[in-house]
Amino acid sequence: MVLAVGEEACYLPPDLPVLLTGMGKVNAASAVAAVLAAGPRPSLLLNLGTAGALRPGWTGIHEVATVLQHDLDTDLLRTLTGETYGAPLSLATEGAVLATGDTFVADDAARDRLAQRADLVDMEGYAVAWAAAQAGVPCRLVKQVSDEAGEGAARTWQESVDACARDLAEWVGRHVG
């Protein structure tokens, strides 16, 4: 299990292996890469965590089908270099589209732009999936909606993380065996 912070992991069974990466893409990618390089490699990497909803009405737990980086200008980089950096990653045949970036999406204009490409937003998912892919390890991303991204959110991440952690632990109890 890979999670960003202890608040998200606090209700997981104590016998499960848990890697806490810290928040953000650099922390997540480097922590996952270090563990995978040290071996032994797991048969699956499961990233659990919270995510902001980019559209009204999105609640609950969602498995991610596609993850992209919202704060990397892949089109510009392709124009400058002819190479593709940070292309979206496909993880499952169905599910949510997750946008990952190091920016906490707190304004409505940014949320609306992201909602044209994704359903959810987080700060670690792409990095975890990328590091797993580089090591040849299958990866699943499972995200619990913590709040609505943007200015008018009814609740904040801090107000909802405890309930999200409980929901994620219940999901693990039903799906991980």
C-alpha positions as CSV (number, residue, x, y, z in Angstrom):
1,M,0.0,0.0,0.0
2,V,1.3,3.4,-0.9
3,L,-0.2,6.5,0.6
4,A,1.0,10.1,1.0
5,V,0.4,10.7,4.7
6,G,-0.4,8.9,7.9
7,E,-3.8,10.6,8.2
8,E,-4.9,8.6,5.1
9,A,-3.5,5.3,6.5
10,C,-4.5,5.4,10.1
11,Y,-7.3,2.8,9.9
12,L,-5.5,0.3,7.7
13,P,-4.8,-3.1,9.2
14,P,-1.5,-3.0,11.0
15,D,-0.2,-6.2,9.3
16,L,-0.3,-4.6,5.8
17,P,2.9,-3.2,4.4
18,V,2.4,0.6,4.1
19,L,4.7,3.1,2.4
20,L,4.1,6.8,3.3
21,T,5.7,8.9,0.6
22,G,4.9,12.5,1.8
23,M,2.9,14.9,-0.3
24,G,3.7,15.8,-3.9
25,K,5.1,14.2,-7.1
26,V,8.8,14.3,-6.1
27,N,8.2,12.7,-2.7
28,A,6.0,10.0,-4.2
29,A,8.1,9.1,-7.1
30,S,11.4,9.0,-5.2
31,A,9.9,7.0,-2.2
32,V,8.3,4.4,-4.6
33,A,11.4,4.2,-6.8
34,A,13.7,3.7,-3.7
35,V,11.5,0.9,-2.3
36,L,11.2,-0.8,-5.7
37,A,14.9,-0.6,-6.3
38,A,15.7,-2.1,-2.9
39,G,13.6,-5.1,-3.7
40,P,11.9,-7.5,-3.4
41,R,9.4,-6.2,-5.9
42,P,5.8,-6.6,-5.1
43,S,3.4,-8.2,-7.6
44,L,1.2,-5.1,-7.4
45,L,1.5,-1.6,-6.1
46,L,-1.7,-0.2,-4.7
47,N,-1.9,3.6,-4.2
48,L,-4.7,4.7,-1.9
49,G,-5.5,8.2,-1.0
50,T,-7.8,11.2,-1.2
51,A,-8.6,13.3,-4.2
52,G,-10.6,16.4,-5.0
53,A,-13.7,16.2,-7.2
54,L,-13.5,18.3,-10.3
55,R,-17.2,18.0,-11.0
56,P,-20.3,18.5,-8.7
57,G,-21.7,15.3,-7.3
58,W,-18.6,13.2,-7.4
59,T,-18.3,11.4,-4.1
60,G,-17.1,8.0,-2.8
61,I,-14.3,5.8,-3.9
62,H,-13.1,5.5,-7.5
63,E,-10.5,3.3,-9.2
64,V,-8.5,5.3,-11.7
65,A,-8.4,4.2,-15.3
66,T,-6.1,7.1,-16.6
67,V,-3.8,9.4,-14.8
68,L,-2.2,12.6,-16.2
69,Q,0.0,15.4,-15.0
70,H,-1.9,18.7,-15.0
71,D,1.1,20.9,-14.2
72,L,3.4,19.7,-16.9
73,D,3.1,21.3,-20.4
74,T,3.5,18.1,-22.5
75,D,2.4,19.8,-25.7
76,L,5.0,22.6,-25.3
77,L,7.8,20.1,-24.5
78,R,6.9,18.0,-27.5
79,T,7.1,21.1,-29.7
80,L,10.5,22.1,-28.3
81,T,12.1,18.7,-28.1
82,G,10.2,16.4,-30.4
83,E,9.9,14.0,-27.4
84,T,6.8,13.2,-25.3
85,Y,7.3,13.7,-21.6
86,G,4.6,13.0,-19.0
87,A,2.1,11.4,-21.3
88,P,-1.1,10.1,-19.7
89,L,-0.8,6.6,-18.2
90,S,-3.6,4.0,-18.7
91,L,-4.1,1.7,-15.7
92,A,-7.5,0.1,-16.1
93,T,-10.1,-0.2,-18.8
94,E,-12.7,1.7,-16.9
95,G,-12.8,4.2,-14.1
96,A,-12.0,7.8,-13.3
97,V,-9.5,10.1,-15.0
98,L,-7.1,11.5,-12.3
99,A,-5.1,14.7,-12.8
100,T,-2.0,14.9,-10.6
101,G,0.0,18.0,-9.9
102,D,2.0,19.7,-7.1
103,T,-0.6,22.5,-7.0
104,F,-3.4,22.2,-4.5
105,V,-6.4,23.2,-6.7
106,A,-8.2,25.9,-4.7
107,D,-9.7,28.2,-7.3
108,D,-12.7,27.7,-9.5
109,A,-11.0,28.7,-12.8
110,A,-8.3,26.0,-12.3
111,R,-10.9,23.5,-11.4
112,D,-13.0,24.2,-14.4
113,R,-10.0,23.9,-16.8
114,L,-9.0,20.6,-15.2
115,A,-12.6,19.3,-15.3
116,Q,-12.4,19.4,-19.1
117,R,-9.8,16.6,-19.0
118,A,-10.3,14.8,-15.7
119,D,-12.7,13.8,-13.0
120,L,-10.5,14.0,-9.9
121,V,-7.3,15.7,-8.8
122,D,-4.5,14.7,-6.4
123,M,-0.8,15.3,-5.8
124,E,0.8,11.9,-6.0
125,G,-1.1,9.4,-8.3
126,Y,0.9,10.0,-11.5
127,A,4.2,9.8,-9.7
128,V,3.3,6.5,-8.1
129,A,2.1,5.0,-11.4
130,W,5.1,6.3,-13.3
131,A,7.6,4.9,-10.8
132,A,5.8,1.5,-10.8
133,A,5.8,1.5,-14.6
134,Q,9.5,2.2,-14.8
135,A,10.1,-0.8,-12.6
136,G,7.7,-3.0,-14.5
137,V,5.3,-3.4,-11.5
138,P,1.5,-3.3,-12.1
139,C,-0.2,-0.4,-10.3
140,R,-3.7,0.5,-9.2
141,L,-4.8,3.9,-8.0
142,V,-7.9,4.0,-5.7
143,K,-9.0,7.5,-4.6
144,Q,-11.6,8.6,-2.0
145,V,-13.2,12.0,-2.8
146,S,-12.3,14.2,0.1
147,D,-13.7,17.5,-1.1
148,E,-14.7,19.5,-4.2
149,A,-11.7,21.3,-5.7
150,G,-12.1,25.0,-5.9
151,E,-13.0,28.0,-3.8
152,G,-16.5,27.0,-2.7
153,A,-15.9,23.6,-1.3
154,A,-18.4,22.6,1.4
155,R,-15.6,21.0,3.4
156,T,-11.8,21.0,3.4
157,W,-9.4,18.1,3.2
158,Q,-8.5,18.6,6.9
159,E,-12.2,18.3,7.8
160,S,-12.8,15.2,5.7
161,V,-9.6,13.1,5.8
162,D,-10.5,11.1,8.9
163,A,-13.8,9.9,7.3
164,C,-11.9,9.2,4.0
165,A,-9.3,7.1,5.8
166,R,-12.1,5.0,7.4
167,D,-13.7,4.5,3.9
168,L,-10.4,3.5,2.4
169,A,-9.7,1.0,5.2
170,E,-13.2,-0.5,4.6
171,W,-12.5,-0.7,0.9
172,V,-9.2,-2.5,1.6
173,G,-11.0,-4.9,3.9
174,R,-13.4,-5.8,1.0
175,H,-10.9,-5.9,-1.9
176,V,-7.5,-6.9,-0.6
177,G,-7.0,-10.4,0.6
